[in-house]
Amino acid sequence: MSALPRSYNPFAEDDDEDVAPAGPGGAGGADRQRFLQQEVLRRSAATADSTTRSLSLLYESERIGVAASEELIRQGEALKRTEQMVDKMDQDLKTSQRHINSIKSVWGGLVNYFKAKPPESKPEQNGAPEYYANSRLKEAMTSSKEQESKYQESHPNLRKLDNSDNDFNKVDLVSSVQRDAYPKNQQLRAYHQKIDNNLDEMSSGLSRLKSLALGLQTEIEEQDDMLDRLTKKVETLDVNIKNTDRKVRQL
């Protein structure tokens, strides 16, 4: 019965079977140590690439959120213009009713003469209504737009080729306290630093996305109130138009 080597692991994967068992001189142990080092580097590189892809998706989501916010603000401007048009139509309708009453009878003309005129709305300058989005959304959009350059750098079709991650012969510009927290292997230390930087940036990006989402929620709630108010005005205007049309037919 042949004895198994001390380094034998019955739970090891099939990929580890090609590792030579420990022999005279410790050659097998050196090979296994080299294999484990390469495996750690490979997994660290894969983790760094994964965090980079996640960061790129985060920038892209932030960019889409800014575009949605801009479209929502344009929608608010359109609602504001529509509400002002409805108010103008209601004012014109009241003026028409005054004229109809004057035509129908002398008494109606006297009533309109002594009756106070309805207040006239001030015309908008340059024909464009002023609409202001909520401050939370504007601040979130400003903060997210500052990351546009990072989005272009991280996008696979927009970024320039950067081999700085593969150049591990450069001097490491970190403090002694930070250097002690990383492995002594230069390649492994570079991967760990990249992972930590990506995670820090992802944390900041998620915070910006949260602010953007809260701003969008507030803006949507305000526009919902505007839609409810506009719906009531349109319903009242429709009733007044029908009443005015009936009076005109009775002349």
Secondary structure, DSSP 4 states (H G I P E B T S, - for coil): -PPPPTT--TT--GGGGGSPPP-GGGHHHHHHHHHHHHHHHHHHHHHHHHHHHHHHHHHHHHHHHHHHHHHHHHHHHHHHHHHHHHHHHHHHHHHHHHHHHHHH-HHHHHHHHHSPPPPPPPPPGGG-------HHHHHHHHHHHTTHHHHHHHSTTTSPP--GGG-TTS-----HHHHHHS-SSHHHHHHHHHHHHHHHHHHHHHHHHHHHHHHHHHHHHHHHHHHHHHHHHHHHHHHHHHHHHHHHHT-
